[in-house]
Amino acid sequence: MAVLPSQPTPFFANKNRAFWNLQFAGWGGAMLLRAVTGVANGQSLDFLVPLAIEIVTGFSISLVLSVVYRRLINRRPLVTWGVTAVVLAIAVSIYAAIDGWVFMLYRPQSESSFATIVIGFSMLPFTLLGTWSALYYAINYFLQVEEQADRLERLETQATSAQLAMLRYQLNPHFLFNTLNSISTLVLLKQTEPANAMLTRLSSFLRHTLISQPGGKVTLAQEVETLKLYLGIERMRFEERLRTEFSIEPAAAHARLPSMLLQPLVENAIKYAVSPQEEGARISVAARLVGNRLRVTVSDTGPGLQQAPVRSSLPSAITGEGQAVSTGVGLANIRNRLAQAYGDDHLFEIRTPPEGGFTVIIEIPHEFAEAEEPAVALSRISENSPSPPPAAAIAKRPIGTRA
């Protein structure tokens, strides 16, 4: 027989119900304890009537105290505890007076004065109401601390999501500007077919970026598929000068990572490796599992940092003279996204061999994505897609122009 999954409901999920449950349990337990003690000491059952009146009195007075305490709990400490002491003293006096009056009704032969009886009966009401008051404040302060902790956690989550969204949205304007500029050039030169092809690829790429949440994670296969859309657009500008190579292990293809994490690295490689060299460059993306961690490597065969000292500042703004001006984001942007997503549990390493080239290594915890099998995911990122139509007019742009 199948068992339906169940999740226990917190006791204080409904505060009103929890209050009444504690009221009946506490005062009922006090009455039961007093009754058992009295019977064990050989008292007659007649004492149960004044005991019931005593418990009902304490129950009623505690309800009045709850109303007063609810108004005091969020005041300044001096006001809260000062008024609480006064109210508790009055409540104990009333409780003791009622107990004394009931005692005199059942024991009219007692020679003690009413004042003496009230003083003698004040110890038990003080103990009961004092304990009740302490528990009331302790439970409510605990609930307030829990609510504040939950609220703070939600605010931190919202702040993290907002920061991740801001970091990712910084990557799009520069790429969009370059693509629209290229499309505009094709339209002016009446190259309608490549312009239409570039618009189609741009719409597909933007559709992918809009589907994924800014602070969400995608599989490596999905990330590489988005990269291929982006590279298809850039290949229409650079043609044979832009060469790509993907080496993704089947086990790593369905690992999860922050969306749009690799695109700025590839754009960085195009900007500083492919664009300034007449022969272009090769961009390689490799991924494999190292123990329980995912290692992704993005490298290029460009000049490296020796001839491109501002490589870490991607994207860039375009001035009127056509030169690139650093906006101070890029690799730092990726570092911030990794820190937001994984804290200190990640590796971000840059390597620049003396012979040239530029390599970025990212290592993050391996998170499984069960929606896709590794073989299926790997087939989605194969290099068998057809090449985009050439755009000779774009290729005529002077070599080394900053994209």
N, C-alpha and C positions, 0 to 999 in steps of 0.2 A: 504494500500500500504506500503510495507516494505521500510524503510529508511536505506540507506547504511551508516554505521558509517564513520564519517569524523573526521579528526584531523587538526586543524588549523595550517597553516605553519607560522613559525616565520617571522616577517617582514625582519629581517636581515639574513635570511637563505641564500639568494643570495645577497651578499654585492654589487655587481656591479649593479644589478637591483634596490636595495634599494637606491643607490646613485643617479641614474638618476631619480627615482621617487621623491626623496626629492628635487633634482635640479629643476625639472619642477614645482613641487608643490610650492616651496618657491618663485622662481622668478615670476611664474605666479600669485601667490597670491599678491606679491608686485606690479605687474603691475595693477592687478584688483583694489587693494586698491587705488593706485594713480589715476587711471582713474575715479573711483567713486567719489573720493574727488574733482577732477578737475571739473567734470560735476556738482556736487553739489554746487561748488563755482561759477558757471556760465561761465566757460571758454568755448571757441569754440572747436569744435571737431578737429581743426587743431593741437592742442597740443598732440593728440594721436600719431602722427608720431614721434616727438622727444622723446616722452615717450617710444615708442617701441624701438627706437635706443638705448636709455639709458638702458633699461632692457636687450636687446641683448648684449650690451657692458658688463654689470655686469655679465651676464651669462657666457660670453666667458672668462672674466678675472678670474672668480671663477674656471673655468676648469683648467686654468694655475696654479692657486694657489693650487688646489688639487694635481697636479703633484709635486709641490715643497714641500708641506706639507707632502706628503707621504714619501718623502726622509728624512724629518726632524724629524718625530714623534718619531723615536726610537733612536735618538741621545741623547747626554748628555743635561740636561735641559738648561744649559747656552747657548749651541749652538742652541738648538731648539727655545727658546724664543727670543734670540738675532737676529737670522736670520729671524725669523717670523716677528718681528717688522720692520726690514728693508724692507723685501719683501712687507709687508702690506702697508708701507708708499709709496713705489714705485707704487703699484697697485692703491692706492687711488689717487695719482697724475695723473696717466694715465687716470683713470676713470674721474676725474674732468676735465682734459684737453679735453677729447673727448666730454664731456657734454658742456663745454664752447664753443668749436668749433661748435657744432651743434646749440647752442643757437645763436651764431653770424650769422650763415647761415640763420636762421629763423627770426632773429631780427637785420638786418643790420643797422637799424637806431639807435641802442644803442650807447651811447657816452662813455660807460665804456671801459677801456682797457681790453685786453685779460687776463692779470695777475689778475686784480681785479675780473673778471668773474670767473676764475679758483678757486681763493680763496673762492669766495662766493658759488661756487658749490661743494666744497670739503667736506662739512659737511654731505650731504646725502650719497655720496660714502663711506665715512669713517664709517657711521652707518651701511650701508648695508654690506660692505665687512668685517667690524669688527665683526658684528653679525654672518655672514657666517663662518668666521674663528673660532670663539669661538664654534659654533655648530659642526664644522668639528672635532676639537680636542676633544670636549666633547664626541661626539658619538663614535669616534674611540678609545678613552681611555676606555670608557665603554665596548666596544666590546672586547678589549684586556683583561680587567679584567674578563669578562665573560669566555673567552677562557682559561685563566689561571686557573680560578676556576674549569671549566670542566676538564681540564687536570689534576689538582691536585686530583679531585675526582676520575678520572679513575686510576691514579697512586695509590691512597689509596686503591681502590677496588682490583687492581692487587696485591698490597702488602699483603692485607688481605687474598686473595685467596692463594697466595704463602705460607703465614705463616700457614694457615689452612692445606694446602697440606703437608707441612713439619711436622706439628704436628701429622697428621694422619699416615704419612709414617714411623714415628718413632715406631709405634706400631707393624708393621708387621714382621721385621726381627727376633725378639726373638721367636714369635710363630712359624714362619716358620722353624727356627732352631730346635726347640723341636720336631715338627712334622716329619721333615726329619730324625732326629736322631732316632725317634721311628720306622719309616719305615725301616731305615737301620738295626736296631736291628731285626725286623721281617724277613727281607731278609736273614740276616746272620743265623738265626735260622730256615730258610726254612719254615716260616709261610707265605706261598704265599697268601692264601685266606684273612686273616686279613690285610696283607700288601696292597693287591689290593683294599680292601674295604676302607682302610685309604686313599690311593691315590685318590680314587673316591670322597670321602668326601672333601679331601683337594682341589681338582680341582673345586668342586662345591662352596666351600667357597671362593676361590680366584676369581672365576667368579663373585660372588656377589660383592666382594670388588672392582673389576675392573670396573663393570658396574656403580657403584655409583661414582659421582664426589667427589674429596677430600674435597672441600668446600661446597658440596651440602647437601641437607636435604632429608630424607626419612621418610616414615610413621613408627610409632612404630611397626606396624605389620611386615613391611619389616625388621626392625632392629632386632626384636625378631626372625624372620625366619633365619637371618644370625647368630644370637646367637645359634640357635638350630643346625645349620651346624657345628659351632665351637665346641659346646658341644658334638656332635656326634663323632668328632675326639678325643676329650679329654676322652670321656667315654670308648673308646677302650683302653686307657692306664690305667684308674682307675677302670673301671667296676662298681661294686656295691658301691664302696666308693664314687662315685660322684652321688649325688642325686639332682635333680632340681625341682623347683616348680615355675610356672608362674601364676600370678593373674592379669589379664589385664581387666579393665572395657571395655565394648563394646564402650562407647563414647570416650575412650582414645586410642583405637586401631588405629584410622586413624589420630591421631595427628602427627605433623611433628617435627623432631628433627635432629641434625647433625648426619650424617652417621658415623657408627663405634664409637659411643659415649659410649655404654654400654659394648662392648667387652673387653676393658682393665679392667673394674671393675670385670667382671666375671673371667678373667684370673688372676687378683689379688687374688680373692677368692680361685681359684684352687691352686694357688701357696702357699698361706699362711694358708688355712683352710683345703683343701682336702689332699694335699700332705703330710704334716707333721703328720697327725693323722692316726692311724691304722684303725680306724672305718670310716675314711673319714668325710665328712660334707655335709650338705644340703645347696644349693645356691637358694635363692628366689629372683625373680624379680616381682615387683608389680608396677602397674601404675593406676592412677585415675586422674580425673579432680577435681580441687579445685577452684571453681569459674571459672575464665577465664585463669587458669594456669594449666599446666600439671605437676604432681608430680610423679617421678619415684624413686623407692626404690630398691636398690640391697643390699642384706644382706646374711650373711653366719653364720653357727654355729661353726666356728672355734675358736681358742684360743683368738682371738682379738689382741689388741696391747700389752697385758701384756707379751706374749711370742713371739711376732713378731714385734719388734719396728721399723723395716725398711719397714713396709707394704706400705708406701706411695711411694716407689721408684720402680715402675714397668715401663717397663720391666727391666730385668737384663741381664748382659753378663755372659757367662759361662767361668770360668777359666779352666786351664788344670787339676786342682784337682777336678773338678766337683762342686765347690762351686759357689754360686750366688754372683755376685758383682753388686751393684747398679749403674745404669747409670744416675740416677737423673731425670728420666721422669716418667710418669704414672699418678698419681692423679694430679700432677702439670700440666701435659699435658692436662688433661681434664679441669682443671680450666682455662687454657689459651684458649682452644677451646671455652668454654662457654663465656669467656670475649670477644673473637673475634666475636662471633655470636650474643650476646645479650647485650654486654656492662655491665652495672650494674644491668640490669633487669633480674637477675637470682639468684638462691640460690644453693649453694653447701655445704652440711653439712655432717660431719662425726660423727657417734655416736658409742661409745664402752661401752656397758653395763658392769657392774662389774662381772656379771656371765659369761662373755665371748661373743664371737661373734663380728661381725663387720658390720656396716650398713652405706651406703652412700645414702643420699637423694639429688636428683636433682629436682629443680623446675624452670620451664621456661615458657614463655608466650605460650598460646595454639594457635597453627597455624593449620588451617584446611587443610586437603587434600581431595579434592572432587572426586578424581578418584576412590575411593573405599568406599563402604558402611561399616559401623562399624561391622555388623554381618558377612559379608564376610571376613573382615580383621581379626576378632577374630577367625574365623574358620581356618585361615591360621596358627595360632600360637597355635593350640590345641596340647595337649600332646599325641596324639594318634599315632604318628609315631612309627614304629617298632624300637626296640633296635638294636644297631650294634652288629655284631658277637663278641664274647669275644676274648681277646688276653691274654691268661694266661701267655705267656712268658713275656709280658710287666709288668703284675701285679707282677711278681716276683722281680722287681726292689726294692731295700731296701726302706722301708718307710721313708719319710722325705727327700729324695733326692730332691734338688731344681730343679724345672722344668724350 
